[in-house]
Amino acid sequence: MTFALIFAAFSMGLLGSPHCLGMCGGIVAAFGISMKNTSPAKRTLLMLGYHMGRLGSYTILGLLVAALGKHILAPLMANSALPKYLLGGALVFAALLMLGLPVLNRLEKAGLRFWNTLAPLRAKVLPMDSLPKALIAGLLWGFLPCGLVYGALGVALGLASDSQVGLTATTFMVFFWLGTLPMLLATGTVIAWLKSKIHAFNLRKFSGVVMLISGLAIAFSIPIMHKLHGDHAEHGHHHHYHYHTSDEHIHDQVGHHSHQHHGEAPAHNHDHSSHSDRSHSHSYHH
């Protein structure tokens, strides 16, 4: 299951990034224009700093949902199958996003209001001409309203509520961030090539189908396992009952033979007593 979740995180970032280019791509292009007077080496350093800042924002979000899932949701769902249902449902939800269903419009609008409150801070990091500004810019732009980010956070929340899964919420968000890098770091020619390949082979929809199957498998594996466990328990009870009744049958047979054996002894003794009486009587008459 861990590999499937890593695939889900990375594919959401990589195959969903053409959708993100409408906002993130424009921002990255604007940063590139603002750094046109800097050397190529410094420009590369600043862009790396920007993406490390984005990693910081995704890590913070991952830690927040991890705390929410571990300390609030997990205790409420202890000793139940609800964490698996939550994780499976979150994967199905993220799959619907990958398949193109606009199910997060309202949540994105709510996020847009928070994004607008960050406008004064964003203005202070422009132009992005130093590494600290680049890091802060990436940290701020990581909170840009994005349905795929919210979908990834939903899966991360499901992971955090289930302590039996070997992948943490923060690690999931890191793999999601890694998936976004190729498209945002690529040049215009490479971006066009990646977009054409993703569109031509329906890779995003393929990823959505895989995530959908994974989510359903996780969610429905719980009742299936419970049913199998119940059938096994019933079979074990029936086997125990059969074994118990077999023991009783054997015990009854042994008891019956034992009773017959003990019943024959008195008859033999009775015959012996009669024989003694007859002998005694014969002696008397003699």
C-alpha positions as CSV (number, residue, x, y, z in Angstrom):
1,M,0.0,0.0,0.0
2,T,2.9,2.4,0.7
3,F,4.1,2.2,-3.0
4,A,0.5,3.0,-4.2
5,L,0.4,6.0,-1.9
6,I,3.8,7.3,-3.1
7,F,2.6,6.9,-6.6
8,A,-0.6,8.8,-5.8
9,A,1.4,11.6,-4.3
10,F,4.0,11.9,-7.1
11,S,1.5,11.5,-9.9
12,M,-0.8,14.1,-8.4
13,G,2.1,16.6,-8.5
14,L,3.5,15.6,-11.9
15,L,0.4,14.8,-14.0
16,G,-1.7,17.5,-12.3
17,S,0.9,20.2,-12.9
18,P,-0.4,21.2,-16.3
19,H,-3.5,22.4,-14.5
20,C,-1.3,24.3,-12.1
21,L,0.6,26.0,-14.8
22,G,-2.3,28.4,-15.2
23,M,-1.4,30.0,-11.9
24,C,1.9,28.6,-10.7
25,G,3.4,28.7,-14.2
26,G,2.5,32.4,-14.6
27,I,4.0,33.2,-11.2
28,V,7.3,31.4,-12.0
29,A,7.5,33.2,-15.4
30,A,6.9,36.5,-13.6
31,F,9.7,35.7,-11.2
32,G,12.0,34.8,-14.2
33,I,11.2,38.2,-15.8
34,S,12.0,40.0,-12.5
35,M,15.4,38.2,-12.4
36,K,16.4,39.0,-16.0
37,N,19.2,41.3,-14.9
38,T,20.8,38.6,-12.7
39,S,23.4,36.1,-13.7
40,P,22.2,32.6,-14.8
41,A,23.9,31.0,-11.7
42,K,22.1,33.4,-9.3
43,R,18.8,33.0,-11.2
44,T,19.1,29.2,-10.7
45,L,19.9,29.7,-7.0
46,L,16.9,32.0,-6.5
47,M,14.5,29.6,-8.3
48,L,15.8,26.7,-6.2
49,G,15.2,28.8,-3.1
50,Y,11.7,29.5,-4.3
51,H,10.9,25.8,-4.7
52,M,12.5,25.0,-1.4
53,G,10.1,27.6,0.1
54,R,7.2,25.8,-1.5
55,L,8.5,22.6,0.1
56,G,8.4,24.4,3.4
57,S,4.7,25.4,3.0
58,Y,3.7,21.9,1.9
59,T,5.7,20.5,4.9
60,I,3.9,22.9,7.3
61,L,0.5,21.9,5.8
62,G,1.5,18.2,6.1
63,L,2.4,18.7,9.8
64,L,-0.9,20.5,10.5
65,V,-3.0,17.8,9.0
66,A,-0.8,15.2,10.7
67,A,-1.5,16.8,14.1
68,L,-5.2,17.0,13.3
69,G,-5.4,13.4,12.2
70,K,-3.2,12.0,15.0
71,H,-4.4,13.9,18.0
72,I,-8.0,14.6,17.1
73,L,-9.3,12.1,14.5
74,A,-7.4,9.0,15.5
75,P,-8.5,8.9,19.2
76,L,-12.1,9.3,18.0
77,M,-11.8,6.4,15.6
78,A,-9.8,4.1,17.7
79,N,-10.5,0.4,17.4
80,S,-12.6,0.8,14.3
81,A,-12.3,0.7,10.5
82,L,-13.0,4.4,10.1
83,P,-9.4,5.4,9.4
84,K,-9.3,3.1,6.5
85,Y,-12.6,4.4,5.2
86,L,-11.2,8.0,5.5
87,L,-8.0,7.2,3.7
88,G,-9.8,5.3,0.9
89,G,-12.4,8.1,0.6
90,A,-9.7,10.7,0.4
91,L,-8.0,8.8,-2.4
92,V,-11.3,8.5,-4.3
93,F,-11.8,12.2,-3.8
94,A,-8.3,13.0,-5.2
95,A,-8.9,10.6,-8.1
96,L,-12.0,12.5,-9.0
97,L,-9.9,15.7,-9.1
98,M,-7.4,14.0,-11.4
99,L,-10.3,12.8,-13.6
100,G,-11.4,16.5,-14.0
101,L,-14.4,16.8,-11.8
102,P,-14.7,20.3,-10.4
103,V,-15.5,19.3,-6.9
104,L,-13.4,21.9,-5.0
105,N,-14.6,25.2,-6.5
106,R,-16.1,26.4,-3.2
107,L,-13.1,25.4,-1.2
108,E,-10.8,27.1,-3.7
109,K,-12.8,30.3,-3.4
110,A,-12.5,30.1,0.4
111,G,-8.7,29.6,0.0
112,L,-8.6,32.6,-2.4
113,R,-9.9,34.9,0.4
114,F,-7.0,33.7,2.6
115,W,-4.6,34.2,-0.3
116,N,-5.7,37.8,-0.8
117,T,-4.9,38.5,2.8
118,L,-1.3,37.6,2.1
119,A,-1.0,40.3,-0.7
120,P,0.9,42.8,1.5
121,L,3.5,40.1,2.4
122,R,3.8,39.0,-1.2
123,A,4.5,42.6,-2.3
124,K,7.5,42.8,0.0
125,V,9.3,39.9,-1.6
126,L,9.2,41.4,-5.1
127,P,11.4,41.7,-6.9
128,M,12.8,38.3,-5.9
129,D,16.5,39.4,-5.9
130,S,17.9,37.6,-2.9
131,L,17.8,34.1,-1.4
132,P,15.8,35.1,1.7
133,K,13.2,36.7,-0.5
134,A,13.1,33.6,-2.8
135,L,12.5,31.4,0.2
136,I,9.7,33.6,1.6
137,A,8.1,33.9,-1.8
138,G,8.0,30.1,-2.2
139,L,6.7,29.7,1.3
140,L,3.9,32.2,0.6
141,W,3.0,30.9,-2.9
142,G,2.7,27.4,-1.5
143,F,-0.6,28.6,0.0
144,L,-2.0,29.5,-3.4
145,P,-5.5,28.0,-3.7
146,C,-5.2,24.8,-5.6
147,G,-7.6,21.9,-5.8
148,L,-4.9,19.3,-6.2
149,V,-3.1,20.6,-3.1
150,Y,-6.3,20.3,-1.2
151,G,-6.8,16.8,-2.5
152,A,-3.3,15.8,-1.5
153,L,-3.9,17.2,2.0
154,G,-7.1,15.1,2.2
155,V,-5.1,12.0,1.5
156,A,-2.5,13.2,4.0
157,L,-5.2,13.6,6.6
158,G,-6.4,10.0,6.0
159,L,-2.8,8.8,6.5
160,A,-2.4,10.7,9.7
161,S,-5.6,9.2,11.2
162,D,-4.4,5.7,10.5
163,S,-1.4,4.8,12.5
164,Q,-1.0,1.4,10.7
165,V,0.0,2.9,7.4
166,G,3.8,3.1,6.9
167,L,3.7,6.5,5.2
168,T,3.3,9.8,7.1
169,A,1.3,12.8,6.1
170,T,4.4,15.0,5.8
171,T,6.2,12.4,3.6
172,F,3.1,12.2,1.3
173,M,3.3,16.0,0.8
174,V,7.0,15.9,0.1
175,F,6.4,13.4,-2.7
176,F,3.6,15.6,-4.0
177,W,6.0,18.5,-4.1
178,L,8.6,16.4,-5.9
179,G,6.0,15.7,-8.6
180,T,5.4,19.4,-9.2
181,L,9.1,20.2,-9.8
182,P,9.7,18.9,-13.4
183,M,7.0,21.0,-14.9
184,L,7.8,24.1,-13.0
185,L,11.6,23.8,-13.5
186,A,11.4,23.0,-17.2
187,T,11.9,25.4,-20.0
188,G,9.1,26.4,-22.5
189,T,10.0,23.7,-25.0
190,V,10.1,20.9,-22.4
191,I,6.8,22.2,-20.8
192,A,5.1,22.0,-24.2
193,W,6.5,18.4,-24.7
194,L,5.4,17.3,-21.3
195,K,1.9,18.8,-21.7
196,S,1.5,17.1,-25.1
197,K,2.6,13.7,-23.8
198,I,0.3,13.9,-20.7
199,H,-2.6,14.9,-22.9
200,A,-1.9,12.4,-25.7
201,F,-1.6,9.4,-23.4
202,N,-4.3,10.5,-21.0
203,L,-1.8,10.0,-18.2
204,R,-3.7,12.2,-15.8
205,K,-6.9,10.2,-16.3
206,F,-4.8,6.9,-16.0
207,S,-3.4,8.2,-12.7
208,G,-6.9,9.1,-11.6
209,V,-8.2,5.6,-12.4
210,V,-5.3,4.0,-10.5
211,M,-5.9,6.2,-7.5
212,L,-9.6,5.4,-7.7
213,I,-9.0,1.7,-7.6
214,S,-6.5,2.1,-4.8
215,G,-9.0,4.1,-2.7
216,L,-11.8,1.6,-3.3
217,A,-9.5,-1.3,-2.5
218,I,-8.5,0.3,0.8
219,A,-12.0,1.2,1.8
220,F,-13.7,-2.1,0.8
221,S,-10.9,-4.3,2.1
222,I,-12.2,-3.7,5.6
223,P,-15.7,-5.3,5.2
224,I,-14.1,-8.0,3.1
225,M,-11.6,-8.8,5.8
226,H,-14.2,-8.7,8.4
227,K,-16.4,-11.1,6.4
228,L,-13.5,-13.4,5.9
229,H,-12.6,-13.3,9.5
230,G,-16.2,-14.0,10.5
231,D,-16.4,-16.9,8.1
232,H,-13.1,-18.3,9.5
233,A,-14.3,-17.8,13.1
234,E,-17.6,-19.6,12.3
235,H,-15.8,-22.4,10.5
236,G,-13.4,-22.7,13.5
237,H,-16.4,-22.8,15.9
238,H,-18.0,-25.5,13.8
239,H,-14.8,-27.5,13.7
240,H,-14.4,-27.1,17.4
241,Y,-18.0,-28.2,17.9
242,H,-17.5,-31.2,15.7
243,Y,-14.3,-32.1,17.5
244,H,-16.1,-31.7,20.8
245,T,-19.0,-33.9,19.8
246,S,-16.6,-36.4,18.4
247,D,-14.8,-36.5,21.8
248,E,-18.2,-37.0,23.5
249,H,-19.0,-39.8,21.1
250,I,-15.7,-41.5,21.8
251,H,-16.2,-41.0,25.5
252,D,-19.7,-42.5,25.3
253,Q,-18.4,-45.5,23.4
254,V,-15.6,-46.0,26.0
255,G,-18.1,-45.6,28.8
256,H,-20.5,-48.0,27.2
257,H,-17.8,-50.7,26.8
258,S,-16.6,-50.0,30.2
259,H,-20.1,-50.3,31.5
260,Q,-20.6,-53.6,29.7
261,H,-17.3,-54.8,31.1
262,H,-18.2,-53.9,34.6
263,G,-21.7,-55.4,34.0
264,E,-20.3,-58.8,33.0
265,A,-18.2,-59.0,36.2
266,P,-21.2,-59.2,38.6
267,A,-22.8,-61.8,36.4
268,H,-19.6,-63.9,36.5
269,N,-19.4,-63.4,40.2
270,H,-23.0,-64.4,40.5
271,D,-22.4,-67.6,38.7
272,H,-19.4,-68.2,40.9
273,S,-21.5,-67.6,44.0
274,S,-24.1,-70.1,42.8
275,H,-21.4,-72.6,42.1
276,S,-20.1,-72.2,45.6
277,D,-23.6,-72.6,47.0
278,R,-24.1,-75.8,45.1
279,S,-20.7,-77.1,46.2
280,H,-21.5,-76.2,49.8
281,S,-24.9,-78.0,49.5
282,H,-23.3,-81.1,48.0
283,S,-20.8,-81.2,50.8
284,Y,-23.6,-80.9,53.4
285,H,-25.6,-83.8,52.0
286,H,-22.5,-85.9,51.8
